[in-house]
Amino acid sequence: MHPNSLSFHHLGVACNSEAFARGTERQNLELLGYFPEGEEWLDEQLGMRGQFMVGGSGTGAPRVELVAPYGDQSPVQSWLKQGVKLYHLGFIAHDVSAEIERLRAQRAKLMFPPTPAVAFANRRVAFVMLPNFLLVEIIEKG
């Protein structure tokens, strides 16, 4: 195992805008013991809105980020068109740029450069596609 400064943060789940607005996506996760963590957020620059959900204490359930498209250019649209729900893994990094370079050296592709994100109090996030087509969000440590 290669040492790095990444620590797991969440699973990204693509949601239809209408289902997100109606709350049905949250309701479905509530069936599994999840509840909202913090407020809903809207990020016009990244073209998405979302809500973090967590499982109850002792469940071992990973944090989930419900993400719905916002605007015509939202990157979430392409995942929904393909019928994909679980579409990314989010990791916290001490040094976003160093992690991007480390992953690129292993044939990963930078899909979205470091950009301030509303969901993370304007800390930078970047998206990298691994060689196996797994999308990874790298989140700047706060």
C-alpha positions in Angstrom: 0.0 0.0 0.0 1.4 3.4 -1.0 1.4 5.9 1.8 -0.5 9.2 1.1 -2.2 11.9 2.9 -5.7 11.0 1.9 -8.5 10.2 4.4 -11.9 9.1 3.4 -14.7 11.6 3.7 -17.8 10.5 1.7 -19.6 8.7 -1.1 -21.0 10.9 -3.8 -24.6 10.1 -4.9 -26.0 11.7 -8.0 -29.7 12.8 -7.6 -32.4 13.9 -10.0 -33.1 17.6 -9.3 -36.8 17.1 -8.7 -36.3 14.1 -6.3 -33.7 16.2 -4.4 -36.0 19.1 -4.1 -39.0 16.9 -3.0 -36.8 15.3 -0.4 -37.3 11.8 -1.7 -33.6 11.1 -1.9 -33.2 12.0 1.8 -36.2 9.9 2.7 -34.8 6.8 1.0 -31.6 7.1 2.9 -33.5 7.7 6.1 -34.9 4.2 5.6 -31.4 3.0 6.2 -30.9 5.1 9.4 -29.3 8.2 7.8 -30.0 11.7 8.8 -28.9 15.1 7.4 -25.5 16.5 8.5 -25.7 20.3 8.2 -27.8 22.4 5.8 -28.4 21.9 2.1 -25.9 23.8 0.0 -26.0 25.4 -3.4 -22.8 25.9 -5.5 -23.4 27.9 -8.6 -19.7 27.8 -9.7 -19.6 24.0 -9.6 -23.2 23.6 -10.9 -24.6 21.5 -8.1 -26.7 21.5 -4.9 -26.4 19.0 -2.2 -26.8 17.7 1.3 -24.5 15.5 3.5 -26.2 12.5 5.2 -24.7 10.4 8.0 -25.7 7.2 9.7 -26.5 6.9 13.4 -23.7 6.3 15.9 -22.3 2.8 15.8 -23.8 1.9 12.4 -20.5 2.1 10.5 -22.4 3.7 7.6 -20.2 6.0 5.5 -21.1 9.7 5.0 -23.0 10.3 1.8 -23.2 13.4 -0.2 -26.4 13.8 -2.2 -25.6 15.9 -5.3 -28.2 17.3 -7.7 -27.5 19.3 -10.9 -27.8 23.1 -10.8 -27.8 24.8 -14.1 -27.5 23.5 -17.7 -23.7 22.9 -17.5 -23.7 20.7 -14.3 -21.3 17.8 -14.5 -23.8 15.7 -12.5 -26.1 15.6 -15.6 -23.8 13.2 -17.5 -23.8 10.7 -14.6 -27.6 10.8 -14.3 -28.0 10.3 -18.1 -25.9 7.1 -17.8 -28.1 5.9 -14.9 -25.2 6.2 -12.4 -26.1 6.9 -8.7 -22.9 6.3 -6.8 -20.4 8.3 -8.8 -17.5 9.5 -6.7 -15.4 8.9 -3.6 -14.4 12.0 -1.6 -11.1 12.2 0.3 -9.5 14.9 2.4 -6.0 15.8 1.6 -3.3 17.9 3.4 -2.0 19.1 0.0 -4.5 18.9 -2.9 -1.9 19.8 -5.6 0.6 17.1 -4.4 -2.2 14.5 -4.4 -3.2 15.5 -7.9 0.4 15.1 -9.1 0.9 11.8 -7.2 -2.3 10.4 -8.9 -1.4 11.8 -12.3 2.0 10.1 -12.1 -0.1 6.9 -11.9 -2.1 7.7 -15.1 -5.0 9.4 -13.4 -6.6 12.3 -15.3 -7.4 15.7 -13.8 -11.1 16.2 -14.6 -11.7 19.4 -12.7 -9.0 21.6 -11.3 -8.8 22.8 -7.7 -11.8 25.2 -7.1 -13.4 26.7 -4.0 -16.5 24.7 -3.0 -19.5 25.9 -1.0 -20.0 22.5 0.6 -16.5 22.8 2.2 -16.6 26.4 3.4 -14.8 27.5 0.2 -11.9 25.1 0.7 -10.7 23.8 -2.7 -11.8 20.6 -4.3 -10.5 18.8 -7.4 -11.8 15.8 -9.3 -9.5 13.1 -10.7 -10.4 10.1 -12.8 -8.4 7.0 -11.9 -7.2 4.7 -14.6 -10.1 2.3 -13.7 -12.6 5.1 -14.3 -13.3 5.8 -10.6 -13.9 9.5 -10.0 -12.2 10.8 -6.9 -12.9 14.2 -5.2 -9.9 15.6 -3.4 -10.9 18.0 -0.7 -8.5 20.5 0.9 -8.1 19.9 4.6 -9.6 22.7 6.7 
